[in-house]
Amino acid sequence: MKAGATFFFLLVLALTSSCERQEEARPVRVLVAGISHESNTFNPHPTAASDFTVRRGAEVLERAEWAQAMDPKEVEFVPTLIANARPSGVVARATYEGFRDAILAEVRDAGKLDGIYLILHGALHVEGYDDAQVDFLRRLRELTGDILIAASFDLHGNISPELVNELNILTAYRTAPHVDGAETRLRAVTLLLEAIERGLRPATAHINVPILIPGEKGITSVEPLKSLYERLPKIVEIEGLMDASIFVGMPWTDVSRAGMSVQVVAQDASYTERAQEEVVALASELWRRRSELQFDVPTDDIDGAIQTAREAPEPTVFITDSGDNTTAGAAGDGTLVLERMLAQRVEDAVVAGIVDPEAVETCVREGVGAPVDLTIGGKIDAVFSRPLKIHGNIRFIAPEPAAGSRRRPVVLQVDGIQLVLLKESRSFTSPRDFEEVEIDPLAHEIVVVKLGYLFQALRDIAPRTIMALTPGFASQTVEDLEYKSVRRPIFPLDPDMEWNPSFP
Ligand SMILES: [Zn+2]
């Protein structure tokens, strides 16, 4: 070979191998998107675009622990749009379609992708759609074919087999009250990257278990779920299996897929039967122990709860106004507990809080120290609640909120009760929420919050809790709700039904 030709040969060789090296070093590209909502179909007020927090582009990866845990030399995340809103009524059709189409447009322009990671809740329900999450996934598949798709969920999602069919990997929180959100998202991404790296085609075995319970009967640190959730990490250790989930479901979404479900992800089709065996075993055990799914705190009607709290030896008793639980999509403007506490002349209590934006405006106008006569609440939930006339003195007005935030709580003293009024639905789930309104909950005899179960940060401090079984869009007594679309038979609506887990 002549010198020139040799040089040319070596040059080509060098270029080829450097291209190969570049090819090898190219980080895998994972597109990220999400539409998350827990939709309460009993709440007649649709959830609109303005109710959502939307992060676009680089914002999607800010404070995303699952993204920060990855080496950018190995993974390039392609962020698109993540939208989530507090639990509330069904999502308006145009709102969902706007988010969906914005994501799909970015998918079209994204170039070559190796995988997709979706952050979903699982209890999304959209006006005019049977299952909007399936609609979203199918449109995504139309554009991306058989790309690997992984999704992380809240265990309160209502999951259909059609949705599972569109996903390769699915994983859900394993704690309720939830303390493993970050861990779950990281697990979903890690499993997706493992599948990409090893060239796997994971598929998920799934069974809907006909059990419809409020989340308050599905606490993961309490039996029977404690033992069942403890099995999940053991299932994952079985050869060929990648992940396992149990969904408690969301009973206030009246759709056919509502209720509990179980899933096991197999690394490829050759392990499907093994995954199915584990799913059947989990579903059978769940079904066998269905009657043990009970509240883990005492329950009572409103007057009974107030009475017990007043007589309790503990310095502070938390009462949860469970039918108006805003973390389950109820209105948050129910006045029934406050009305009964005023009637019973309770001397030292906090009610946190009641939604009434006009009343907040009035208080802000009047200023701290001013006396006010107001008719509050019972406007969003005009079904189970009613407006209540009160007279009080304004104790506290939060500073003007930052641009874009409507959050401005005020506190009134109404007889012996410190009443927090809110501009929009929110929940007091931790001591920090009380600090914001300068209230020390443990300095009062009774603290009423619009929750079902206490979230972990309040559980940690509450000397005692009573769940008041109040009427509302999140009524704990699902047997009393008028279901139209939930599949039947289902426990406990059809208490005598028989069932055996099987695959269609
Ligand atoms: Zn949840």
Residues whose N, C-alpha, C, O or C-beta is under 5 A from the ligand:
A	BS01	ZN	D154 H156
